[in-house]
């Protein structure tokens, strides 16, 4: 796995717990995976209902949803628009692709997995020689 330490996670300027956590960049994961406590707080703040703690459903046009999620890595902001984490499915409803791991005991309670929700917005270079991940904003045509 390619990893990094997140220095901050913000939604509309509000800092959330869970920073300084272990982050995995994984092209094989569709969703954004975060610690349960952070996901639970986000869904509560947004008024989103989660079924059995897994599938989280909301109205696509809900005004309580933020325009973006902001992640701080090494003092640089990486913003993910809501179009990346909302998937429309029926009657004006969307699934929120922000999930948790089914295991919430240490060290798994501190893991973030930056899947396609994040990586669709950023170009990632996995540098084997220097054991590092570099990120750059993708240009949309």
C-alpha atoms as an extended CHARMM CRD file, in Angstrom:
* protein
*
       141  EXT
         1         1  UNK       CA              0.0000000000        0.0000000000        0.0000000000  PROA      1               0.0000000000
         2         2  UNK       CA              1.0270000000        3.5700000000       -0.6320000000  PROA      2               0.0000000000
         3         3  UNK       CA              0.6030000000        5.6470000000        2.4980000000  PROA      3               0.0000000000
         4         4  UNK       CA              0.8640000000        9.1550000000        3.9240000000  PROA      4               0.0000000000
         5         5  UNK       CA             -0.0760000000       11.0000000000        7.0930000000  PROA      5               0.0000000000
         6         6  UNK       CA             -2.9890000000       13.3950000000        6.8240000000  PROA      6               0.0000000000
         7         7  UNK       CA             -2.4480000000       16.7100000000        8.6040000000  PROA      7               0.0000000000
         8         8  UNK       CA             -6.0500000000       17.8930000000        8.5030000000  PROA      8               0.0000000000
         9         9  UNK       CA             -9.5700000000       17.1920000000        7.2930000000  PROA      9               0.0000000000
        10        10  UNK       CA            -12.0140000000       20.0840000000        6.8450000000  PROA      10              0.0000000000
        11        11  UNK       CA            -15.5770000000       20.5720000000        5.6820000000  PROA      11              0.0000000000
        12        12  UNK       CA            -16.7100000000       24.1550000000        5.1050000000  PROA      12              0.0000000000
        13        13  UNK       CA            -13.8030000000       25.3380000000        7.2500000000  PROA      13              0.0000000000
        14        14  UNK       CA            -14.6670000000       23.0580000000       10.1820000000  PROA      14              0.0000000000
        15        15  UNK       CA            -11.8230000000       20.8130000000       11.3180000000  PROA      15              0.0000000000
        16        16  UNK       CA            -12.7640000000       17.2400000000       12.1200000000  PROA      16              0.0000000000
        17        17  UNK       CA            -11.0680000000       14.7490000000       14.3980000000  PROA      17              0.0000000000
        18        18  UNK       CA             -9.0700000000       11.9930000000       12.7970000000  PROA      18              0.0000000000
        19        19  UNK       CA             -6.0890000000       14.0010000000       11.6230000000  PROA      19              0.0000000000
        20        20  UNK       CA             -2.5890000000       12.6000000000       11.8730000000  PROA      20              0.0000000000
        21        21  UNK       CA             -4.1530000000        9.3240000000       10.8710000000  PROA      21              0.0000000000
        22        22  UNK       CA             -2.7440000000        6.7090000000        8.5490000000  PROA      22              0.0000000000
        23        23  UNK       CA             -3.8590000000        7.1810000000        4.9360000000  PROA      23              0.0000000000
        24        24  UNK       CA             -3.7680000000        4.5630000000        2.2000000000  PROA      24              0.0000000000
        25        25  UNK       CA             -4.0450000000        5.5540000000       -1.4660000000  PROA      25              0.0000000000
        26        26  UNK       CA             -5.8300000000        2.7020000000       -3.2190000000  PROA      26              0.0000000000
        27        27  UNK       CA             -6.9810000000        2.6920000000       -6.8400000000  PROA      27              0.0000000000
        28        28  UNK       CA             -8.9650000000       -0.4960000000       -6.1340000000  PROA      28              0.0000000000
        29        29  UNK       CA            -11.3250000000        1.1790000000       -3.6430000000  PROA      29              0.0000000000
        30        30  UNK       CA            -14.3220000000        3.0550000000       -5.0380000000  PROA      30              0.0000000000
        31        31  UNK       CA            -15.2960000000        4.9780000000       -1.9050000000  PROA      31              0.0000000000
        32        32  UNK       CA            -13.6020000000        7.2540000000        0.5900000000  PROA      32              0.0000000000
        33        33  UNK       CA            -13.0620000000        5.2110000000        3.7640000000  PROA      33              0.0000000000
        34        34  UNK       CA            -12.6080000000        7.0530000000        7.0620000000  PROA      34              0.0000000000
        35        35  UNK       CA            -12.6490000000        6.3100000000       10.8000000000  PROA      35              0.0000000000
        36        36  UNK       CA            -16.1310000000        5.4930000000       12.1180000000  PROA      36              0.0000000000
        37        37  UNK       CA            -16.2270000000        8.4030000000       14.5720000000  PROA      37              0.0000000000
        38        38  UNK       CA            -15.4830000000       10.9330000000       11.8190000000  PROA      38              0.0000000000
        39        39  UNK       CA            -17.9670000000        9.4060000000        9.3610000000  PROA      39              0.0000000000
        40        40  UNK       CA            -20.6770000000        9.2600000000       12.0250000000  PROA      40              0.0000000000
        41        41  UNK       CA            -20.1420000000       12.9520000000       12.8810000000  PROA      41              0.0000000000
        42        42  UNK       CA            -20.2040000000       13.9700000000        9.1960000000  PROA      42              0.0000000000
        43        43  UNK       CA            -23.4190000000       12.1030000000        8.4810000000  PROA      43              0.0000000000
        44        44  UNK       CA            -25.0160000000       13.6020000000       11.5890000000  PROA      44              0.0000000000
        45        45  UNK       CA            -23.9230000000       17.1380000000       10.6250000000  PROA      45              0.0000000000
        46        46  UNK       CA            -25.3570000000       16.6430000000        7.1430000000  PROA      46              0.0000000000
        47        47  UNK       CA            -28.5920000000       14.9470000000        8.2950000000  PROA      47              0.0000000000
        48        48  UNK       CA            -27.7580000000       11.8480000000        6.2710000000  PROA      48              0.0000000000
        49        49  UNK       CA            -29.3650000000        8.5170000000        7.1500000000  PROA      49              0.0000000000
        50        50  UNK       CA            -27.1710000000        5.4220000000        7.1490000000  PROA      50              0.0000000000
        51        51  UNK       CA            -28.7350000000        1.9840000000        6.9120000000  PROA      51              0.0000000000
        52        52  UNK       CA            -27.0490000000       -0.4800000000        9.2630000000  PROA      52              0.0000000000
        53        53  UNK       CA            -24.1200000000        1.9560000000        9.4220000000  PROA      53              0.0000000000
        54        54  UNK       CA            -23.2010000000        1.1580000000        5.8260000000  PROA      54              0.0000000000
        55        55  UNK       CA            -25.2910000000        2.5650000000        2.9710000000  PROA      55              0.0000000000
        56        56  UNK       CA            -25.7810000000        6.2870000000        3.5520000000  PROA      56              0.0000000000
        57        57  UNK       CA            -28.6020000000        7.9100000000        1.5790000000  PROA      57              0.0000000000
        58        58  UNK       CA            -29.5650000000       11.5660000000        1.1710000000  PROA      58              0.0000000000
        59        59  UNK       CA            -31.4360000000       13.8800000000       -1.1600000000  PROA      59              0.0000000000
        60        60  UNK       CA            -29.0200000000       14.8360000000       -3.9380000000  PROA      60              0.0000000000
        61        61  UNK       CA            -30.0700000000       18.4890000000       -3.7130000000  PROA      61              0.0000000000
        62        62  UNK       CA            -29.8190000000       18.6980000000        0.0900000000  PROA      62              0.0000000000
        63        63  UNK       CA            -28.5740000000       22.1190000000        1.1980000000  PROA      63              0.0000000000
        64        64  UNK       CA            -26.8360000000       20.5540000000        4.2110000000  PROA      64              0.0000000000
        65        65  UNK       CA            -24.2540000000       18.8590000000        1.9700000000  PROA      65              0.0000000000
        66        66  UNK       CA            -20.9430000000       20.6800000000        1.5510000000  PROA      66              0.0000000000
        67        67  UNK       CA            -19.6130000000       21.6520000000       -1.8590000000  PROA      67              0.0000000000
        68        68  UNK       CA            -16.3090000000       19.9230000000       -1.1170000000  PROA      68              0.0000000000
        69        69  UNK       CA            -14.1860000000       17.9940000000        1.3620000000  PROA      69              0.0000000000
        70        70  UNK       CA            -10.7030000000       19.3850000000        2.0600000000  PROA      70              0.0000000000
        71        71  UNK       CA             -7.6790000000       17.3140000000        3.0030000000  PROA      71              0.0000000000
        72        72  UNK       CA             -4.3310000000       18.6940000000        4.1630000000  PROA      72              0.0000000000
        73        73  UNK       CA             -1.1840000000       16.7970000000        3.2610000000  PROA      73              0.0000000000
        74        74  UNK       CA              2.1140000000       18.5130000000        4.0710000000  PROA      74              0.0000000000
        75        75  UNK       CA              0.4450000000       21.9270000000        4.2380000000  PROA      75              0.0000000000
        76        76  UNK       CA             -1.2250000000       21.6060000000        0.8220000000  PROA      76              0.0000000000
        77        77  UNK       CA             -4.9780000000       21.5050000000        0.3940000000  PROA      77              0.0000000000
        78        78  UNK       CA             -6.5800000000       18.7760000000       -1.7140000000  PROA      78              0.0000000000
        79        79  UNK       CA            -10.2480000000       19.4950000000       -2.3100000000  PROA      79              0.0000000000
        80        80  UNK       CA            -12.7570000000       16.8540000000       -3.4160000000  PROA      80              0.0000000000
        81        81  UNK       CA            -16.0430000000       18.1460000000       -4.8960000000  PROA      81              0.0000000000
        82        82  UNK       CA            -19.3380000000       16.6270000000       -3.7710000000  PROA      82              0.0000000000
        83        83  UNK       CA            -19.9210000000       15.2740000000       -7.2770000000  PROA      83              0.0000000000
        84        84  UNK       CA            -17.1410000000       12.7820000000       -6.4690000000  PROA      84              0.0000000000
        85        85  UNK       CA            -18.7900000000       11.4110000000       -3.3150000000  PROA      85              0.0000000000
        86        86  UNK       CA            -22.4750000000       11.5030000000       -4.3090000000  PROA      86              0.0000000000
        87        87  UNK       CA            -23.8880000000        8.8370000000       -6.6240000000  PROA      87              0.0000000000
        88        88  UNK       CA            -27.4730000000        9.4160000000       -7.8520000000  PROA      88              0.0000000000
        89        89  UNK       CA            -29.5950000000        6.2730000000       -7.8500000000  PROA      89              0.0000000000
        90        90  UNK       CA            -33.3760000000        6.9750000000       -7.8120000000  PROA      90              0.0000000000
        91        91  UNK       CA            -36.0590000000        9.5950000000       -7.2310000000  PROA      91              0.0000000000
        92        92  UNK       CA            -33.6370000000       12.4270000000       -6.4270000000  PROA      92              0.0000000000
        93        93  UNK       CA            -31.7550000000       10.3430000000       -3.8650000000  PROA      93              0.0000000000
        94        94  UNK       CA            -27.9940000000        9.8410000000       -3.7500000000  PROA      94              0.0000000000
        95        95  UNK       CA            -25.7140000000        7.3840000000       -2.0330000000  PROA      95              0.0000000000
        96        96  UNK       CA            -22.8560000000        9.0060000000       -0.1310000000  PROA      96              0.0000000000
        97        97  UNK       CA            -19.6090000000        7.1740000000       -0.9700000000  PROA      97              0.0000000000
        98        98  UNK       CA            -18.0550000000        7.8990000000        2.4230000000  PROA      98              0.0000000000
        99        99  UNK       CA            -17.7870000000        4.6430000000        4.3250000000  PROA      99              0.0000000000
       100       100  UNK       CA            -15.9880000000        3.0020000000        7.2400000000  PROA      100             0.0000000000
       101       101  UNK       CA            -14.0830000000       -0.2280000000        7.7010000000  PROA      101             0.0000000000
       102       102  UNK       CA            -16.0930000000       -3.0230000000        9.3450000000  PROA      102             0.0000000000
       103       103  UNK       CA            -13.3450000000       -3.2780000000       11.9890000000  PROA      103             0.0000000000
       104       104  UNK       CA            -13.0880000000       -0.4210000000       14.4800000000  PROA      104             0.0000000000
       105       105  UNK       CA            -10.3730000000       -1.6520000000       16.8310000000  PROA      105             0.0000000000
       106       106  UNK       CA             -6.8240000000       -0.2240000000       16.8070000000  PROA      106             0.0000000000
       107       107  UNK       CA             -5.0810000000        0.2980000000       14.4690000000  PROA      107             0.0000000000
       108       108  UNK       CA             -8.0360000000        0.0300000000       12.0550000000  PROA      108             0.0000000000
       109       109  UNK       CA             -9.9850000000        2.7880000000       13.8450000000  PROA      109             0.0000000000
       110       110  UNK       CA             -7.5060000000        5.3710000000       12.5180000000  PROA      110             0.0000000000
       111       111  UNK       CA             -7.2430000000        4.3150000000        8.8710000000  PROA      111             0.0000000000
       112       112  UNK       CA             -8.3530000000        6.4260000000        5.9200000000  PROA      112             0.0000000000
       113       113  UNK       CA             -8.4680000000        4.9120000000        2.4230000000  PROA      113             0.0000000000
       114       114  UNK       CA             -8.3970000000        7.4510000000       -0.3620000000  PROA      114             0.0000000000
       115       115  UNK       CA            -10.1060000000        5.5260000000       -3.1250000000  PROA      115             0.0000000000
       116       116  UNK       CA            -11.5920000000        6.7070000000       -6.4110000000  PROA      116             0.0000000000
       117       117  UNK       CA            -13.5890000000        9.4650000000       -4.6760000000  PROA      117             0.0000000000
       118       118  UNK       CA            -10.2270000000       11.1740000000       -4.0240000000  PROA      118             0.0000000000
       119       119  UNK       CA             -8.0620000000        9.7850000000       -6.8200000000  PROA      119             0.0000000000
       120       120  UNK       CA            -10.5050000000       10.7400000000       -9.5900000000  PROA      120             0.0000000000
       121       121  UNK       CA             -9.6150000000       14.3680000000       -8.7630000000  PROA      121             0.0000000000
       122       122  UNK       CA             -5.8280000000       13.9720000000       -8.3950000000  PROA      122             0.0000000000
       123       123  UNK       CA             -3.1030000000       12.3780000000      -10.4340000000  PROA      123             0.0000000000
       124       124  UNK       CA             -1.0020000000       10.1600000000       -8.1740000000  PROA      124             0.0000000000
       125       125  UNK       CA              2.6030000000        9.1970000000       -8.8180000000  PROA      125             0.0000000000
       126       126  UNK       CA              3.7590000000        6.1890000000       -6.8270000000  PROA      126             0.0000000000
       127       127  UNK       CA              7.5410000000        6.6350000000       -6.6220000000  PROA      127             0.0000000000
       128       128  UNK       CA              9.0750000000        3.2780000000       -5.7350000000  PROA      128             0.0000000000
       129       129  UNK       CA             12.6710000000        4.5670000000       -5.7670000000  PROA      129             0.0000000000
       130       130  UNK       CA             12.0090000000        7.2750000000       -3.1660000000  PROA      130             0.0000000000
       131       131  UNK       CA              9.1560000000        5.4910000000       -1.3430000000  PROA      131             0.0000000000
       132       132  UNK       CA              6.7480000000        8.4060000000       -1.7320000000  PROA      132             0.0000000000
       133       133  UNK       CA              3.4360000000        9.4190000000       -3.2340000000  PROA      133             0.0000000000
       134       134  UNK       CA              3.1310000000       12.6900000000       -5.1480000000  PROA      134             0.0000000000
       135       135  UNK       CA             -0.2420000000       14.2440000000       -5.9680000000  PROA      135             0.0000000000
       136       136  UNK       CA             -1.2270000000       16.8220000000       -8.5830000000  PROA      136             0.0000000000
       137       137  UNK       CA             -4.5780000000       18.2670000000       -9.6510000000  PROA      137             0.0000000000
       138       138  UNK       CA             -5.9140000000       16.5940000000      -12.7820000000  PROA      138             0.0000000000
       139       139  UNK       CA             -6.8020000000       18.8690000000      -15.6660000000  PROA      139             0.0000000000
       140       140  UNK       CA            -10.3020000000       18.3820000000      -17.0260000000  PROA      140             0.0000000000
       141       141  UNK       CA            -10.7480000000       18.7220000000      -20.7730000000  PROA      141             0.0000000000
